[in-house]
Amino acid sequence: MTFSKRLGMYFQLTRLNRPIGILLLLWPTLWGVWIAGDGSPEFYIALIFVLGTVLMRSAGCAINDYADRDFDRHVKRTKERPVTSGRIAPHEALWVAASFAALAFVLILPLNNLTLLMSFPAVFLAASYPYTKRFFAIPQAYLGIAFGFGIPMAFAAQQGSVPTVAWLLLVANVFWAIAYDTEYAMVDRDDDIRIGIHSSARLFGKYDVAAVMISYAITLLLLSWAGLIIGADEWYFIGLMTAGGITLYHYRLIRSRSRKSCFKAFLHNNWFGAAVFAGIVLDYLTRSTLDFIP
């Protein structure tokens, strides 16, 4: 295999060619970065968390493909992944994951000791998530913790502590992950049942659509509570209302339970996260502007 082809295989392994996973991890991290920084985070801290998000998501994808290599060959959507198809050896996937995780750790070395300490459970969560599908009925909840752990780390980096609002944001992200990853799991439900993989779509069964919408509602309620704690003004809640409107669009997509529509809803969650972040940014901008008005 030529170098360019192998490089392309590594891009597929780390999903750098499919940025939706990066975005779903990045938005809640940015929620935490902005709120912890009181609307004005240090540029270098924001950059560290953005780059760290890309690296850790890539590492997680490599670990996921290593862990699921014997399952993926039985699923039409995943049977051509590099490890499962034999184009990349399993040990190569582990080396790639370790390399990306090491780079992410190097990035946070300039930060305080609390942030460094919290990086160890963050790595554990990312590495262990793929295995939860073997025994945990709702692995999507575990994914939400793994994807949202950048939130308390962002507070640790900027405030030297992790206040209640940080954990509230993390729990909100757990319910958001249950919502969007259930939509994703609805695409593969038949295959998951056949090969014995757990998912929230299997657990919720005929109540899957209701469970997704309830999870979205809890997410928005928790984010509203967080907004009250930080003293947010109208722009924050306009962002949440916009996100709420997006969830109604998702309901229209998933109520038919067609694979194509459920996958479209999953991908569209990028806009949910973006709407919440836009509300946070605009809220802090308007408040800082008002502070300058005599």
C-alpha positions as CSV (number, residue, x, y, z in Angstrom):
1,M,0.0,0.0,0.0
2,T,1.4,3.4,-0.9
3,F,2.0,6.1,1.7
4,S,-0.9,8.2,0.4
5,K,-3.3,5.3,0.5
6,R,-2.2,4.4,4.0
7,L,-2.6,8.0,5.1
8,G,-6.2,7.9,3.7
9,M,-6.8,4.8,5.7
10,Y,-5.7,6.6,8.9
11,F,-8.0,9.5,8.0
12,Q,-10.9,7.0,7.8
13,L,-9.8,5.3,11.0
14,T,-9.8,8.6,13.0
15,R,-12.9,9.9,11.1
16,L,-11.2,13.1,10.2
17,N,-13.0,12.8,6.9
18,R,-16.4,12.9,8.9
19,P,-16.4,15.9,11.2
20,I,-19.8,15.5,12.7
21,G,-18.3,13.6,15.7
22,I,-15.8,16.4,16.3
23,L,-18.6,18.9,16.3
24,L,-20.8,17.0,18.7
25,L,-17.8,16.8,21.1
26,L,-16.7,20.4,20.4
27,W,-20.0,22.3,21.1
28,P,-20.4,21.2,24.7
29,T,-16.7,21.8,25.3
30,L,-17.1,25.3,24.0
31,W,-20.2,25.8,26.2
32,G,-17.9,25.1,29.1
33,V,-14.9,27.1,27.9
34,W,-17.1,30.2,27.4
35,I,-19.1,30.0,30.6
36,A,-16.0,29.2,32.7
37,G,-14.2,32.1,31.0
38,D,-17.1,34.4,31.8
39,G,-17.6,35.1,28.1
40,S,-13.9,36.0,27.5
41,P,-11.8,32.9,27.6
42,E,-8.1,33.2,27.0
43,F,-7.3,32.5,23.4
44,Y,-4.7,29.9,24.2
45,I,-7.0,28.0,26.5
46,A,-9.8,28.0,23.8
47,L,-7.3,26.8,21.2
48,I,-6.0,24.0,23.5
49,F,-9.5,22.7,24.1
50,V,-10.4,22.9,20.4
51,L,-7.3,21.0,19.3
52,G,-7.7,18.6,22.2
53,T,-11.2,17.8,21.1
54,V,-10.1,16.9,17.6
55,L,-7.3,14.7,18.9
56,M,-9.3,12.9,21.6
57,R,-12.2,12.3,19.2
58,S,-9.8,10.8,16.7
59,A,-8.2,8.6,19.4
60,G,-11.6,7.5,20.5
61,C,-12.6,6.5,16.9
62,A,-9.4,4.4,16.6
63,I,-10.1,2.6,19.9
64,N,-13.7,2.1,18.8
65,D,-12.7,0.4,15.6
66,Y,-10.2,-1.8,17.4
67,A,-12.8,-2.8,20.0
68,D,-15.6,-3.4,17.5
69,R,-13.5,-5.0,14.7
70,D,-15.3,-8.4,15.2
71,F,-18.8,-6.8,15.3
72,D,-18.4,-4.3,12.5
73,R,-18.0,-6.9,9.8
74,H,-21.7,-8.0,10.4
75,V,-23.1,-4.5,9.9
76,K,-23.5,-3.2,6.4
77,R,-22.6,0.4,7.3
78,T,-19.4,-0.5,9.1
79,K,-18.0,-3.6,7.4
80,E,-15.6,-1.6,5.2
81,R,-14.0,0.3,8.1
82,P,-10.1,0.0,7.8
83,V,-9.5,-2.4,10.7
84,T,-12.5,-4.6,10.1
85,S,-11.7,-4.9,6.4
86,G,-8.1,-5.8,7.2
87,R,-6.5,-2.7,5.5
88,I,-5.2,-1.6,8.9
89,A,-3.9,-4.1,11.5
90,P,-5.5,-3.9,15.0
91,H,-2.2,-3.0,16.6
92,E,-1.8,-0.1,14.2
93,A,-5.2,1.3,15.5
94,L,-3.9,1.1,19.0
95,W,-0.7,3.0,18.1
96,V,-2.7,5.6,16.4
97,A,-5.1,6.0,19.4
98,A,-2.1,6.2,21.8
99,S,-0.3,8.8,19.6
100,F,-3.3,11.1,19.4
101,A,-4.0,10.8,23.1
102,A,-0.3,11.6,23.9
103,L,-0.5,14.7,21.7
104,A,-3.6,15.8,23.5
105,F,-1.9,15.3,26.8
106,V,1.1,17.4,25.6
107,L,-1.4,20.2,24.7
108,I,-2.6,20.5,28.3
109,L,0.8,20.5,30.0
110,P,0.8,24.3,30.3
111,L,-2.5,24.2,32.3
112,N,-2.9,23.8,36.0
113,N,-2.5,20.5,38.0
114,L,-6.3,20.0,38.5
115,T,-6.8,20.0,34.7
116,L,-3.9,17.5,34.3
117,L,-5.4,15.2,36.9
118,M,-8.8,15.3,35.2
119,S,-7.2,14.3,31.9
120,F,-6.7,10.8,33.2
121,P,-10.4,10.0,33.8
122,A,-11.1,11.7,30.4
123,V,-8.8,9.3,28.6
124,F,-10.3,6.3,30.5
125,L,-13.8,7.4,29.5
126,A,-12.8,7.7,25.8
127,A,-11.0,4.3,25.8
128,S,-13.6,2.3,27.7
129,Y,-16.7,3.6,26.0
130,P,-16.7,1.1,23.1
131,Y,-16.7,-1.8,25.5
132,T,-19.8,-0.5,27.4
133,K,-21.9,-1.6,24.4
134,R,-21.3,-5.2,25.5
135,F,-23.0,-4.9,28.9
136,F,-24.6,-1.5,29.5
137,A,-28.2,-1.0,28.4
138,I,-27.7,2.7,27.6
139,P,-24.1,3.1,26.4
140,Q,-25.2,6.5,25.0
141,A,-25.3,7.8,28.6
142,Y,-21.7,6.8,29.0
143,L,-20.9,8.5,25.7
144,G,-22.4,11.7,27.0
145,I,-20.1,11.7,30.0
146,A,-17.1,11.0,27.7
147,F,-18.1,13.6,25.2
148,G,-18.9,16.2,27.9
149,F,-15.9,15.7,30.2
150,G,-14.2,18.7,28.5
151,I,-16.8,20.9,30.3
152,P,-15.5,20.3,33.9
153,M,-11.9,20.4,32.5
154,A,-12.6,23.8,31.0
155,F,-13.7,25.1,34.4
156,A,-10.7,23.5,36.1
157,A,-8.4,25.2,33.6
158,Q,-9.8,28.7,34.0
159,Q,-11.2,28.8,37.5
160,G,-9.1,26.2,39.3
161,S,-12.2,24.4,40.5
162,V,-15.3,22.7,39.2
163,P,-18.5,24.5,40.4
164,T,-22.0,23.1,40.3
165,V,-22.9,24.7,37.0
166,A,-20.1,22.7,35.3
167,W,-21.6,19.4,36.5
168,L,-25.0,20.6,35.5
169,L,-23.8,21.3,32.0
170,L,-22.2,17.8,31.9
171,V,-25.5,16.1,32.9
172,A,-27.3,18.2,30.2
173,N,-24.8,16.9,27.7
174,V,-25.5,13.3,28.8
175,F,-29.2,13.7,28.0
176,W,-28.3,15.4,24.7
177,A,-26.1,12.4,23.8
178,I,-28.8,10.0,24.7
179,A,-31.1,11.9,22.3
180,Y,-28.8,12.2,19.3
181,D,-27.1,8.8,19.7
182,T,-30.5,7.1,20.0
183,E,-31.3,8.6,16.6
184,Y,-28.0,7.1,15.4
185,A,-28.7,3.8,17.1
186,M,-32.2,3.6,15.4
187,V,-30.3,3.3,12.1
188,D,-28.5,0.1,13.2
189,R,-31.1,-1.3,15.6
190,D,-31.8,-4.5,13.5
191,D,-28.1,-5.2,13.2
192,D,-27.5,-4.5,16.9
193,I,-30.2,-7.0,17.8
194,R,-28.8,-9.6,15.5
195,I,-25.2,-9.4,16.8
196,G,-26.1,-8.7,20.5
197,I,-24.9,-5.1,20.9
198,H,-26.7,-3.0,23.5
199,S,-28.1,0.4,22.6
200,S,-30.7,2.8,23.8
201,A,-32.7,2.2,20.6
202,R,-33.0,-1.5,21.6
203,L,-33.9,-0.6,25.3
204,F,-36.5,2.0,24.4
205,G,-38.1,-0.2,21.7
206,K,-41.4,1.2,20.5
207,Y,-41.0,4.2,22.8
208,D,-37.7,5.3,21.1
209,V,-39.2,8.5,19.6
210,A,-40.7,9.5,22.9
211,A,-37.5,8.8,24.7
212,V,-35.5,11.0,22.3
213,M,-37.9,13.9,22.7
214,I,-37.9,13.5,26.5
215,S,-34.1,13.5,26.5
216,Y,-34.1,16.7,24.4
217,A,-36.6,18.3,26.9
218,I,-34.4,17.4,29.9
219,T,-31.4,18.8,28.1
220,L,-33.0,22.1,27.6
221,L,-34.4,22.2,31.1
222,L,-30.9,21.6,32.6
223,L,-29.4,24.2,30.3
224,S,-32.1,26.7,31.4
225,W,-31.2,25.9,35.0
226,A,-27.5,26.5,34.2
227,G,-28.5,29.8,32.6
228,L,-30.3,31.0,35.8
229,I,-27.2,30.1,37.8
230,I,-24.9,32.2,35.7
231,G,-27.4,35.1,35.5
232,A,-28.0,34.7,31.7
233,D,-30.1,37.2,29.9
234,E,-32.5,36.9,26.9
235,W,-30.0,35.9,24.2
236,Y,-29.0,32.7,26.1
237,F,-32.6,31.6,26.3
238,I,-33.2,32.6,22.7
239,G,-30.5,30.2,21.8
240,L,-32.2,27.5,23.9
241,M,-35.6,28.2,22.2
242,T,-33.9,27.9,18.8
243,A,-32.4,24.6,19.9
244,G,-35.9,23.6,21.0
245,G,-37.3,24.4,17.5
246,I,-34.6,22.2,16.0
247,T,-35.7,19.3,18.2
248,L,-39.3,19.6,16.7
249,Y,-37.7,19.3,13.3
250,H,-36.0,16.1,14.5
251,Y,-39.3,14.7,15.7
252,R,-40.7,15.1,12.2
253,L,-37.6,13.2,10.9
254,I,-37.5,10.3,13.3
255,R,-41.2,9.6,13.8
256,S,-41.2,7.5,10.6
257,R,-38.2,5.6,12.0
258,S,-36.7,5.3,8.5
259,R,-32.9,4.8,8.6
260,K,-32.3,7.7,6.2
261,S,-34.4,10.1,8.3
262,C,-32.9,9.0,11.6
263,F,-29.4,9.4,10.3
264,K,-30.3,12.9,9.0
265,A,-31.6,13.9,12.4
266,F,-28.4,12.6,14.0
267,L,-26.3,14.7,11.7
268,H,-28.5,17.8,12.2
269,N,-27.6,17.8,15.9
270,N,-24.7,19.9,15.0
271,W,-27.1,22.8,14.7
272,F,-28.6,22.1,18.1
273,G,-25.2,22.5,19.7
274,A,-24.3,25.5,17.6
275,A,-27.6,27.2,18.6
276,V,-26.9,26.8,22.3
277,F,-23.3,28.1,21.8
278,A,-24.5,31.1,19.8
279,G,-26.9,32.0,22.6
280,I,-24.1,31.8,25.2
281,V,-21.7,33.9,23.1
282,L,-24.4,36.6,22.3
283,D,-25.5,36.7,25.9
284,Y,-22.0,37.5,27.2
285,L,-21.4,40.0,24.4
286,T,-24.6,41.9,25.1
287,R,-23.9,41.9,28.8
288,S,-20.4,43.2,28.3
289,T,-21.6,45.9,26.0
290,L,-24.2,47.0,28.5
291,D,-21.4,47.2,31.1
292,F,-19.7,49.9,29.0
293,I,-22.8,52.0,28.6
294,P,-22.8,54.8,31.3
